[in-house]
Amino acid sequence: MKLAEALILRADCLKQFRLLKDRLFAIAKIQEGDDLVESPQDLMRSLEQIATEFADLIKRSIRRIRHFCLLKVKLFRIHWRNEMFLR
């Protein structure tokens, strides 16, 4: 996954979080006796799904960064060994 893709996915998740938050607050403000427009349970399930997707995105990003850092360390060690050998 490229950085641009990850940023777009992150923005989408955050946008969906905000929309769900607004919808949950709207349900909470309904007067007693009025019918609910949406099911709070359905909204909470959607929120859990988005939170899971967001957590997976973060985990993938951390894994990718960790892999990149390990690769840089290995390349540095190889370069350092070659420098020491050539002296």
C-alpha angles and dihedrals in degrees: 000000000000125000093251091054092049092049092050091049091048091050090049092051092049091048091051090048091054093047093049091047090053092048092049091050090049090054091048091056096056114121120247111272095024120118119250115247092207135020112254089211091058091049091049090051089051090048091051091049093051091046089053092049090048092049090049090051091052092047091051091048093050091048091050093048091047091050091049092050092049090050091051091050092050092049090049091051092049091049092047092050091050091050091050091047093051094053 
